[in-house]
Amino acid sequence: MPVLILLGIGAIYGIAGLIDRCTPSKPNSNMNDKERTQWIIKQNQKRIEKIMRKYL
């Protein structure tokens, strides 16, 4: 019985992690231009790394 509870909890966290990983985050509306630019560069770098992993 405790094993089933742990498996259920693990499944919930796994699904939540997949959803978090697949949905892009949005920039805060209170960011200044420099922070927004850094955020966009970071997001683009993540996309580039994801594409490169696919083809390596």
Long-range contacts (C-beta under 8 A, 24 or more apart in sequence): none
